[in-house]
């Protein structure tokens, strides 16, 4: 089947990149999963315990693994139908459902601004956002959230980890959950660095290489 070239969804791109390597890999995997079945549903689902996204097929009446944020009903779908479905996905709606799922699952792992003492603090703002930033929380180190699966094993075990993004939304929250799934005592900073600055806390100048 020939799959048309589709621009990657901006708001979901980081999540798809982090979980599948790229939007194109997600699309290819989703299409392959759908093409292998003539009935049931093909889903993109969020797994709260792992903090990750997964493509999966389920029978019509089966309970899916995780929280579905995108679903393709396979009844009557052929190669052309699958291709057309992927081309008309409402990524704004998918992103809203993803945000809700991540927010609800991560709320128990929120760190307040007074609880950073003794923790390894990681700045996980998106690479493009971080490059434009002038300040950081003192003592923080930047790590690319897109590559969390590659650097999570480098972090020391036994030390609490607090990650922050810009506002404390899905980037920091999902990164904290992925770190927890890797066996780390990780939390996200409620309100992100924006809330940190708004509360009058000190920041340090970001060192540019």
Helices and strands as residue ranges (DSSP letters): H 10-20, H 23-35, E 41-47, E 52-58, E 67-73, H 79-87, H 91-106, G 107-109, E 110-111, G 113-115, E 120-123, H 127-132, E 135-136, E 141-142, G 145-147, H 148-151, G 152-154, E 161-164, H 170-181, E 186-189, H 192-198, E 204-205
